Amino acid sequence: MLRRLPILTMTAVLAFSTAAHATAQEGGPVRNVQPRALGALGANFNQNLDALDYRELREAGARWVRGFYPMPAADDIDPADHFAIRTLTEAAGRGYDTLLSLKFPYNQASFPAPGSKEMAAELARLDRVLPAVMGKVDIMTIGNEPFIESLPAERDERLNTFYETVARHVIDYRREHCGAGCGTKLYMGALNRLDLADRRTPAAERWMTFVRETPEIEGVDIHPHVPAPENTQPFLDYILPRMRAGQTFLVTEFSLVWHWKRHLEDPVAADFARRYGFAPGTKVWQVIKAAIDDPFPQRKWRDFLTSCPWFTSQSTFLRDQMRLYRGTGRLAVATYGFKQDDLMVRNFGPDKNPWLLNSVFATYTVKPRGEGTSAPNYWLGAFKAQQRR
């Protein structure tokens, strides 16, 4: 187990934060010259940055905004006009700190070899994307989930070679076009399921070696989607000894989604079923599906969640995870799922991954509020409590 870092180390890392200046537009937080790290908790939108609502960010107290950009989109539209990049740059203009992950989806095609025409095409995409974001977003993560967004047979040195080639191209571009004082910090990411021994592979080891030995890389991103809170510690036990002193880590996604999934076929509580007219023995997934088909009033959705002991037993998850990450003294930024999206609710059934239970706002399972904003989900209070003023 890792021990809490001494105060001196924490103080040194906290120097990453700097004083604010007052150029934020009305309605946004005061923007820092450098991003507000260490230990921030922000809003993660994944592929749904077009769902960002500044009223909801203000209500939650979020100052960081994160999403990803799918690199093939650069073939179809000027990256500066893509909603993901456009939204992040607009948020930056309003005073928010921004984190962009570059997503390279190779789960249905082989990685291009260095020097090939396919690699040249990938680097050409980068050359279209980087002018739109370099020096404009605070943090850029090279990769989204490389060990998922790849063919299983190629999660070896081929994966490493591809991402190292991409990273060096990004580093060279930043040096040539943004300079030594460039405001965009670079991370590599993100690693999944490091709580499982078979995910701590030679390729993962080489990934961390590249992170450690590349001076321009600030650290690594992790995505602890876990079946139990204690499964997060192995992520930290793996990455921290493999980084150089002064490097930090991101946690741009984290949740208990695999714990929730285990309970989708549990019967709903009898009292809840009786109160709201569900047949005895109705299963959890069927109640969620009913809420998707005809969104519940706020009270009904909360009564459903709080009637589930497997859910309420994890009510301190957000607080406890942030305490764990911050306790290392090396968390730069964590971001948590902010809104339910259409992919979460599409074809919902007992085998669906219930990401929608994680979100800070319940966009699809609860009726919207009168002012047009999404209704709060269970986690809004805990999210607000973890904001640092």
Number of C-alpha atoms within 10 A of each C-alpha: 7 13 7 14 13 10 10 10 15 18 12 11 20 18 10 13 15 13 10 15 11 11 13 18 15 9 11 18 19 18 22 18 14 16 27 24 21 22 25 21 27 28 28 26 25 22 17 20 21 15 16 18 12 15 15 18 18 14 11 24 21 24 24 25 27 30 25 23 24 15 18 14 13 20 13 8 11 12 23 18 12 16 16 23 23 17 20 27 20 13 22 22 16 19 23 28 28 25 28 26 25 20 21 20 19 17 15 10 11 13 22 18 15 14 8 10 11 13 17 14 13 18 16 13 17 20 15 17 20 17 16 18 20 20 19 22 23 24 24 24 26 25 27 27 21 23 23 15 17 19 18 11 9 17 19 16 14 17 23 21 18 15 21 18 15 19 22 13 15 20 16 13 17 23 14 10 13 15 11 9 9 14 18 22 20 23 24 29 29 23 25 23 20 25 21 11 9 8 15 16 13 13 19 22 16 15 22 23 14 20 24 21 12 16 12 17 20 23 29 26 29 25 23 27 20 20 18 15 18 10 17 23 17 17 19 21 14 17 22 19 12 18 20 17 12 13 20 25 27 26 22 30 21 21 24 22 19 15 18 19 19 15 18 21 16 15 17 24 18 14 13 18 19 11 10 11 9 16 11 14 13 16 20 22 22 19 18 25 19 14 19 20 13 13 19 19 15 18 9 16 21 15 13 20 19 17 17 17 11 15 16 13 10 14 15 12 17 21 13 13 19 18 13 16 21 20 16 20 24 25 25 27 25 28 23 23 24 32 30 24 20 12 12 17 21 11 12 18 16 18 12 14 17 23 20 24 25 22 23 27 25 26 24 22 26 23 20 19 13 8 7 10 15 22 22 23 24 21 21 18 12 16 21 16 12 19 15 12 4
